[in-house]
Every structure is written in structure tokens, then in C-alpha cells.
Amino acid sequence: MLLLFAFLIGIVAGLRTMTAPAAVAWAAHLGWLDLGDTWPAFLGWQWTPWIFTALALLEFVADKLPSTPSRTVPTQFGARLASGALTGAAIGVAAGNLWAGAGLGVAGAVVGTLRGRAARARMASAFGSDTPAALVEDAVAIFAAVLIVTALR
């Protein structure tokens, strides 16, 4: 079941790059996710959740700017894959398989990036504007991230 959560948090990373690590960092910091002495353990450090939360908030704003590049350009896509790998690996630690978690997180990030882009385009077309579609995507990413990390308790 935990490896499913690794895939799902990867989907969140595909929707919003920094929301997934913010949520997982809070889970680790609050003791909901034991990362032990593994390399993702830094997610549970005192300041890490705050830093990722600030980055997530900045991303929510930047995403609405017309100058923000598409999520599928190499830099943006790569950041989403890295976020999925990191957060999936952290959940994978709890499942006893860091690398399977990382792989599933990357797979989820691919799905979240590509399907999220398609869904947002459909919503933007229906709304007649991208901003409401972006706000719905924000809400979905936040809600999903909260559900996933609270299930880790």
C-alpha cells in the first residue's frame, strides 16, 4: 500500500513540483514518516518543511504568470521528475524499498505532468480562461498531498 502512495505523491509532483516535497517534509517532520538514517532524512529536519512550503507558495503564484514556461519543457519536466523521485523515495523508505519508491514516484510524476497538462487545457477551454483551471489544479494537488501524507500516520 505504501508503494501506491509513492506513485500517488509522484502524481502530485507532476501537478505541482514543490507541493509534494512540502507535504512529505511535513509528514517526516511531524513523525508520520520515519526516514531513519537514509538520504531523504533531510526532509524531516527542522527548517525543511518551511522551506518547501515557501517554495510551494511561490510556485502557486508563478504558475499563473504568462511568462511561466510549459511544464513539459526539459527544465520543468526534469524538476517534476526529481520531485517525484525524492518524495517517492521517502515514502519508499517506510515501505522498506527506497529505490522502488523512487521509481514509482518518477512514474507518477510523468503521469501527473502529462495528464495534468491535458486536464488543465480542457478545463481552461471550458472556463474560457486558464486562471480558474490553474486554481482547480492547485486545489487538487494540495488536497491529494494532504490525503496521502495523513494516510502515512
Summary of the structure (lengths in Angstrom):
residues: 153
radius of gyration: 14.7
end to end distance: 13.0
largest distance: 49.2
contacts: 557
relative contact order: 0.22
helix: 78%
strand: 0%
